[in-house]
Amino acid sequence: MASSLTHQGISFDDQELGFSTRAIHLGNGTDAETGAIRRPITLANAYELPEDPSDINWSSSDTNLYTRNGHPNQRYLEAKIANLEGAEDAVVLASGVAALAATFTTVLNRGDHAIFSDTTYIAAYRLLHQILPEKYGISTSIVDSSDPANVAAAIRPNTRLVHIETPANPTLKVSDIAAIAHLTHQSDHEILLSVDNTFNTPFNVRPLDLGADIVIESLTKYINGHGDALGGALATTKALTDQVRFTAQVNYGGIISPFNAWLINRGSVTLPLRMRQHNASALAIAKHLEENPAVRFVAYPGLESHPHHDVAASQLARKDSGFGGVLSFGLNSDHDGHNRFVSELNVITSAVSLGHDESLIVFLGEDDERQYLYPEVFHQGFLRFAVGLEDTDDLIRDIDHAIEAAGI
C-alpha cells in the first residue's frame, strides 16, 4: 500500500519523486471508512455542523461546510495540480474560462491596465478586449507577445497584469515566458505574469519555473484527457489563491462539481503517458504534412521551420517533454475544398476541443472575429488539428486519403 507521504508527493528518501509517480499518487489515498484505495466521489451539498456553529465563517473554504465553498474532491485535485505545476497552491474551478475570469477579476481593479497576447482563446480575448474595459473600466493592450519587445513597449504606470497564451490557440505562436517574466519583474511597480499553459500542460512546460506568477490550465483538455468533464485551474501563491476562492468560488459560484473533479483526477493519472503519445504523433504528422504539396502551410512549434522553435525547445520541462498535440495547417484549396477534406476523413472527428483520446479537427474559416490578429497565412481559412492517441500511421493514412478524395 502506498504511504501517506507518497500521496502527498513527498519522497521516502532523498530523491525527488518523478512526474509520473506524482501524477498517479497525489490527491489519492485510502478511504478511511471502506478501505478503498481510490478516493470516493463525495456528492453531498452540505456537511454536518458542529454543536455550536455560531462562530463559523460562512464564507470559509477551509472546512467542509457547503459545496460551493469547497469540497473534498476539489481539494484532492488541487493538491495534485499545485504539485505538478510547482506552485504553493492551486484553485480548481468549473471550467478553464472560469479560471481565466477568476484570474483577471481577482488581480485587476478599475483603473488598472493589462497586456495580453494577440492570439488567445476566444473567451480570454472577449474578457480582456471587451468585457473588462466596457463594464469594469480596466484598460487593455493587445500585443504580439512572441516578441518580448512588444510587451515592454506596452507597459504603463498602471499595468498590473501581462497575460500570455503559449502556444497560442489557434496560430501556435510561442512566447518566451522567461524573457517576459524578466520584463515584468524588472518594472518599478508590481506586474503579475499569467500564462495559459493548456496546450503544453505541466508535463511539457512549467511556466512558474520560468518566472511566471500564475499558470492557468483548462483541465477539460489534456489533464482530463477523456473528453468527458469540464474544469479549470490556476496555480500560484497561497495568498492569491485565498483571494480567488473568496471571490470567484464562494461569491461568484464558479465551483467545480464533485463528479467532474473526480473524473479529472481519474484521467490525470495517465497524463505523462498520453502526452508522450500526443507529442510524438503530432510531430510526425506535422513533418508529413510539411512534405505534402497539397498543404499550403503547417504551424507546429516542434518543426524546425517554426519561427519560434528554439524558444519552444528552450522551455521544455524535462528530457521526455515535447511540443504538444495541436497543430494548424492550410490546404492549397478554397473554402469548399477544406470542408470537402474534412468530410472525407474516417478516423479523425470534426469537432471542437482538444486533448481527447480521439483526434479532433475543426475548419476555421475566413470570418473569425480575431482574424485580423492572425498571421497572413491564416487568412485564407485553415484547420486546427488536435492529434489524439490513435496509431500515428492510421492518422496519416486518413489525412492522405481525405486530401486525395477531396480532389486537392
VOGU-3710 file (C-alpha; in Angstrom, 3 decimals, decimal comma):
1> masslthqgi> 0,000/0,000/0,000  1,383/3,417/-0,938  2,235/5,527/2,090  0,537/8,777/3,028  3,841/10,521/2,247  3,674/9,297/-1,348  0,066/10,508/-1,627  1,366/13,951/-0,624  4,119/13,826/-3,235  6,822/13,524/-0,565
11> sfddqelgfs> 9,676/11,142/-1,286  10,559/8,308/1,107  14,275/9,042/0,539  16,420/11,964/-0,589  15,498/11,627/-4,285  12,503/13,563/-5,595  9,562/11,522/-6,843  9,155/11,589/-10,630  6,371/13,330/-12,538  4,550/10,084/-13,382
21> traihlgngt> 4,651/8,839/-9,793  3,251/12,116/-8,522  0,572/12,204/-11,246  -0,639/8,814/-10,061  -0,441/9,190/-6,285  -1,065/12,857/-5,491  -4,647/13,548/-4,492  -5,230/9,871/-3,882  -5,362/7,924/-0,629  -7,124/5,161/1,228
31> daetgairrp> -10,716/5,852/2,188  -10,942/5,684/5,981  -14,461/4,212/6,030  -14,234/1,469/3,390  -10,521/0,879/2,871  -10,924/1,609/-0,849  -7,637/2,627/-2,435  -9,356/5,282/-4,530  -10,877/8,451/-3,142  -14,691/8,276/-3,350
41> itlanayelp> -16,922/10,862/-5,004  -18,465/12,988/-2,266  -21,729/14,269/-3,738  -23,165/15,970/-0,644  -24,215/19,607/-0,944  -23,823/20,278/2,778  -21,897/18,883/5,758  -22,758/18,371/9,412  -22,150/21,444/11,550  -20,502/21,387/14,997
51> edpsdinwss> -22,662/21,571/18,111  -22,214/25,354/18,282  -21,890/26,811/14,772  -22,259/30,444/15,851  -18,592/31,357/15,277  -18,274/29,746/11,838  -17,054/31,878/8,957  -19,785/31,068/6,442  -17,524/32,102/3,539  -14,671/29,828/4,572
61> sdtnlytrng> -13,202/27,382/2,063  -11,004/25,640/4,628  -13,568/23,234/6,066  -16,402/21,113/4,708  -19,390/23,387/5,109  -21,264/23,884/1,836  -20,123/22,539/-1,514  -19,953/25,941/-3,213  -17,351/26,897/-0,591  -15,248/23,849/-1,461
71> hpnqryleak> -15,396/20,082/-1,238  -13,081/17,072/-0,813  -12,847/16,059/-4,496  -11,873/19,594/-5,434  -9,164/19,682/-2,773  -7,685/16,321/-3,807  -7,337/17,591/-7,371  -5,955/20,945/-6,232  -3,184/19,213/-4,295  -2,147/17,359/-7,442
81> ianlegaeda> -2,267/20,386/-9,742  -0,268/22,559/-7,343  2,449/19,926/-7,044  2,714/19,180/-10,770  2,905/22,904/-11,559  5,436/23,595/-8,787  3,115/26,062/-7,032  2,302/26,818/-3,397  -1,379/26,231/-4,065  -3,987/25,804/-6,770
91> vvlasgvaal> -7,665/26,564/-7,196  -9,790/24,257/-9,339  -12,947/25,803/-10,784  -15,825/24,836/-13,077  -14,035/25,420/-16,405  -10,923/26,847/-17,980  -12,830/30,058/-18,724  -13,824/30,279/-15,048  -10,106/30,083/-14,179  -9,291/32,849/-16,684
101> aatfttvlnr> -12,085/35,089/-15,399  -11,095/34,395/-11,789  -7,521/35,436/-12,503  -8,461/38,647/-14,301  -11,161/39,781/-11,855  -9,048/38,994/-8,795  -5,852/40,669/-9,969  -7,344/43,671/-11,825  -9,332/46,598/-10,458  -10,971/49,648/-12,040
111> gdhaifsdtt> -8,298/51,910/-13,496  -5,742/49,129/-13,941  -4,159/48,175/-17,258  -3,499/44,685/-18,647  -1,446/43,473/-21,620  -2,363/40,280/-23,418  -1,268/38,146/-26,360  -2,759/38,992/-29,738  -3,792/35,371/-30,150  -5,604/33,862/-27,178
121> yiaayrllhq> -8,554/31,602/-26,521  -11,710/33,373/-27,672  -13,114/33,804/-24,137  -9,857/35,362/-22,900  -9,922/37,702/-25,898  -13,503/38,783/-25,194  -12,921/39,206/-21,455  -9,831/41,357/-21,924  -10,754/43,145/-25,142  -14,425/43,861/-24,473
131> ilpekygist> -15,992/42,871/-21,161  -13,430/44,182/-18,661  -12,848/47,511/-20,479  -16,526/48,174/-21,220  -18,058/47,055/-17,926  -15,315/47,492/-15,339  -13,091/50,342/-16,515  -9,975/48,202/-16,997  -7,860/49,246/-19,978  -6,075/46,613/-22,059
141> sivdssdpan> -3,493/46,379/-24,822  -3,211/43,595/-27,398  0,386/42,830/-28,417  2,248/40,185/-30,366  3,865/38,631/-27,308  6,064/36,347/-29,429  8,411/39,364/-29,431  9,095/40,436/-25,802  9,928/43,939/-27,021  6,244/44,440/-27,827
151> vaaairpntr> 5,337/43,647/-24,229  7,994/46,060/-22,927  6,706/48,850/-25,159  3,127/48,401/-23,898  3,880/48,626/-20,148  2,301/51,655/-18,446  2,477/53,005/-14,893  -0,898/51,340/-14,174  -0,099/47,977/-15,789  -0,891/45,218/-13,291
161> lvhietpanp> -1,069/42,071/-15,427  0,512/40,576/-18,515  -1,401/37,546/-19,776  0,126/35,326/-22,441  -1,033/32,136/-24,094  1,725/29,912/-25,414  1,482/28,120/-27,750  -1,350/30,363/-28,877  -4,708/28,974/-29,945  -5,023/28,501/-32,922
171> tlkvsdiaai> -1,915/30,022/-34,563  0,625/28,138/-32,417  2,708/31,273/-31,823  5,170/30,799/-28,964  6,066/33,432/-26,371  9,280/33,487/-24,341  7,982/33,089/-20,791  11,330/33,727/-19,089  12,050/36,867/-21,111  8,600/38,337/-20,436
181> ahlthqsdhe> 8,821/37,419/-16,746  12,128/39,289/-16,572  10,443/42,358/-18,074  7,515/42,326/-15,668  9,659/41,715/-12,605  12,101/44,483/-13,546  9,277/47,028/-13,599  9,259/49,748/-10,961  5,810/48,576/-9,850  4,250/45,147/-9,361
191> illsvdntfn> 3,152/43,439/-12,563  1,992/39,825/-12,487  2,555/37,437/-15,393  -0,141/34,830/-16,037  0,384/32,055/-18,582  -2,302/29,917/-20,176  -0,447/26,604/-20,370  -3,313/24,469/-21,695  -1,621/23,415/-24,947  1,542/22,363/-23,107
201> tpfnvrpldl> 0,402/21,027/-19,706  2,961/20,858/-16,864  4,375/17,705/-18,446  5,857/19,731/-21,308  6,365/23,189/-19,763  6,210/24,544/-16,209  5,731/28,327/-16,520  6,283/29,013/-12,822  9,803/27,576/-13,116  10,416/30,110/-15,894
211> gadivieslt> 9,344/33,080/-13,782  5,585/33,305/-14,321  3,431/34,243/-11,320  0,244/32,399/-12,286  -0,284/29,384/-14,509  -3,744/28,602/-15,890  -4,892/25,254/-17,262  -8,115/24,192/-18,898  -8,390/20,837/-17,139  -11,087/19,929/-19,667
221> kyinghgdal> -8,343/19,254/-22,199  -5,180/17,188/-21,680  -5,182/16,868/-17,900  -8,590/15,201/-18,010  -7,778/13,539/-21,327  -11,056/11,716/-21,858  -13,358/14,419/-23,216  -15,978/13,880/-20,520  -15,579/16,608/-17,862  -15,164/20,381/-17,622
231> ggalattkal> -12,733/22,047/-15,250  -10,117/24,753/-14,959  -7,273/25,558/-12,607  -4,927/28,350/-11,673  -1,777/27,667/-9,672  0,087/30,397/-7,808  0,811/31,625/-4,268  -1,434/30,733/-1,324  -2,092/34,441/-0,728  -3,538/34,794/-4,217
241> tdqvrftaqv> -5,493/31,526/-4,203  -7,177/32,640/-0,969  -8,411/35,758/-2,783  -9,569/33,714/-5,776  -11,521/31,294/-3,594  -13,294/34,086/-1,767  -14,202/35,983/-4,932  -14,595/33,526/-7,802  -15,592/30,416/-5,903  -17,619/31,409/-2,863
251> nyggiispfn> -19,169/34,640/-4,132  -19,250/34,176/-7,929  -20,109/30,495/-7,581  -17,572/29,090/-10,047  -17,134/25,833/-8,124  -16,362/22,603/-9,971  -18,792/19,750/-9,337  -17,508/16,828/-7,221  -18,166/14,420/-10,103  -16,165/16,466/-12,605
261> awlinrgsvt> -13,315/16,902/-10,115  -13,278/13,139/-9,577  -13,327/12,425/-13,322  -10,455/14,824/-13,984  -8,415/13,391/-11,115  -9,018/9,931/-12,535  -7,952/10,997/-16,020  -4,872/12,870/-14,852  -3,036/9,762/-13,688  -2,223/8,866/-17,302
271> lplrmrqhna> -1,209/12,401/-18,335  2,505/11,579/-18,821  1,785/8,514/-20,957  -0,759/10,365/-23,060  1,387/13,452/-23,566  4,303/11,378/-24,847  1,998/9,911/-27,497  0,344/13,238/-28,357  3,785/14,847/-28,695  5,230/12,082/-30,854
281> salaiakhle> 2,241/11,727/-33,181  1,785/15,468/-33,676  5,439/15,916/-34,609  5,348/13,002/-37,068  2,145/14,278/-38,676  3,427/17,862/-38,870  6,571/16,654/-40,656  4,471/14,565/-43,048  2,167/17,470/-43,856  5,132/19,749/-44,493
291> enpavrfvay> 6,197/17,439/-47,335  2,760/17,218/-48,975  2,355/19,584/-51,979  -1,373/19,867/-51,243  -0,569/21,568/-47,929  -0,118/25,354/-48,021  1,437/25,758/-44,550  1,912/23,923/-41,243  2,187/25,633/-37,848  3,665/23,450/-35,101
301> pgleshphhd> 6,371/24,516/-32,605  8,142/21,156/-32,893  9,072/21,820/-36,510  12,473/23,408/-37,049  10,781/25,629/-39,637  8,554/27,167/-36,946  9,755/30,751/-36,296  9,775/30,204/-32,527  11,061/26,628/-32,450  14,210/27,480/-30,486
311> vaasqlarkd> 12,244/29,320/-27,798  9,758/26,446/-27,536  12,600/23,923/-27,193  14,314/26,007/-24,514  11,184/25,939/-22,330  10,705/22,164/-22,171  10,446/20,929/-18,609  12,157/17,534/-18,928  14,061/15,316/-21,344  10,943/13,464/-22,479
321> sgfggvlsfg> 8,815/16,602/-22,916  7,573/17,610/-26,347  5,677/20,279/-28,218  2,077/19,291/-27,595  -0,635/17,649/-29,628  -2,125/20,589/-31,548  -1,098/21,841/-34,973  -2,707/24,061/-37,588  -2,422/23,754/-41,348  -3,939/25,106/-44,524
331> lnsdhdghnr> -4,568/23,351/-47,821  -3,950/24,611/-51,329  -7,676/24,914/-51,810  -10,614/27,230/-51,235  -13,268/27,324/-48,504  -15,259/24,444/-50,017  -12,112/22,371/-50,524  -11,260/22,496/-46,836  -14,778/21,352/-45,976  -14,617/18,545/-48,566
341> fvselnvits> -11,379/17,376/-46,992  -12,953/17,210/-43,522  -15,991/15,334/-44,863  -13,727/12,622/-46,311  -11,970/11,849/-43,007  -12,751/8,478/-41,418  -10,638/8,246/-38,261  -10,438/11,930/-37,343  -13,608/13,550/-35,940  -14,817/17,024/-36,902
351> avslghdesl> -15,365/18,672/-33,514  -14,042/21,440/-31,295  -11,815/20,978/-28,239  -8,528/19,132/-27,807  -6,690/16,774/-25,509  -9,159/13,928/-26,038  -8,212/10,336/-26,709  -9,703/10,690/-30,216  -8,315/13,090/-32,812  -10,405/16,205/-33,445
361> ivflgedder> -10,261/18,660/-36,326  -12,092/21,918/-36,984  -12,131/24,107/-40,101  -11,753/27,759/-39,156  -12,967/29,924/-41,996  -12,194/33,444/-43,077  -14,579/35,311/-40,727  -13,200/34,624/-37,233  -13,553/37,809/-35,138  -9,829/37,584/-34,295
371> qylypevfhq> -8,788/37,039/-37,918  -7,191/40,489/-38,162  -4,720/39,430/-35,449  -3,579/36,228/-37,169  -0,531/35,973/-39,436  -1,406/36,485/-43,104  -1,067/32,809/-43,980  -4,103/32,029/-41,774  -6,430/34,462/-43,561  -7,499/32,026/-46,296
381> gflrfavgle> -9,057/29,564/-43,871  -7,233/26,774/-42,079  -7,657/23,628/-39,993  -6,830/23,204/-36,315  -5,927/19,576/-35,678  -5,845/18,163/-32,141  -3,937/14,914/-32,557  -5,318/12,061/-30,463  -3,995/8,717/-29,305  -4,777/6,612/-32,357
391> dtddlirdid> -1,963/4,875/-34,241  0,052/7,561/-35,975  0,108/5,651/-39,274  -3,693/5,430/-39,264  -3,975/9,189/-38,820  -1,503/9,885/-41,626  -3,299/7,496/-43,986  -6,622/9,104/-43,083  -5,277/12,575/-43,927  -3,701/11,444/-47,195
401> haieaagi> -6,867/9,633/-48,251  -9,063/12,648/-47,463  -6,805/15,008/-49,442  -6,986/12,730/-52,457  -10,718/12,048/-52,132  -11,415/15,788/-51,851  -9,572/16,390/-55,098  -6,939/18,688/-53,619
//
